[in-house]
């Protein structure tokens, strides 16, 4: 008998759907930061992006925090990434400290907190019914509304952690079937539910400043009374859920040539800010179209430059090199963020 053909790295249908979602969100992250660099924070598209892209990213993170063990490993991995990167920035950038995350690094620190919180929720929900899931969701939403009354702010990313935690919890409680892409009936249901977010979207875009959508400060910081802040944050919840359902309903579950990029989003997320000064040096007044092309190209370029560090979607079979500072944490956090992937012994189609 001849030698069996070596299987190529592949992405299963379920992983492909999540990879497509993550790639779309990563491009929005880079586009949003590029618009900040270009001084376009007041742009309507900028506020629209910030209305849902980080809530949906948090939801996707929650999809893979199902057990206490996975939550603890994810918390450790996120912390192992945050400490050396933020510590290095604190040494070279004046005013930066280890307890106040730099720009986009808040997500790593919040991911650590979310993992620990989800681990506690997993323990609390063990052998309990659906009623307790609803109770935990209500408590998380109440906490996110109430934290705007407290001086949490950006210290240890506490405000964002609490405000975005309901989305993470939704992902944790999400049935596994919904992670496999939307079929015809599921798609119609999600699209129908997403219509509930149309009015909140309009109201938030009319009333909210772009900085409020960061969810990083108390209500008083924006000159709001407690009742005004709570009302606007509730509208943000409704708008984010509606837009998130719309994206999830329309996202294809097919494997495209670019799908594998969505399985390796963390390097581009961490490093894209190093290239944002190009926005100022290449164009004097870049428009939205130019910045969109720049964001797509930057995501692709970073993936091409860094894909040697690990196989696509953590499912390749060859040995690979990891970054020295993150040797312990980098492989797991990428695997956890992409969800269930193909095992070597499974027969699956190639990408």
Beta strands, then each sheet from edge to edge (+ up, - down):
end
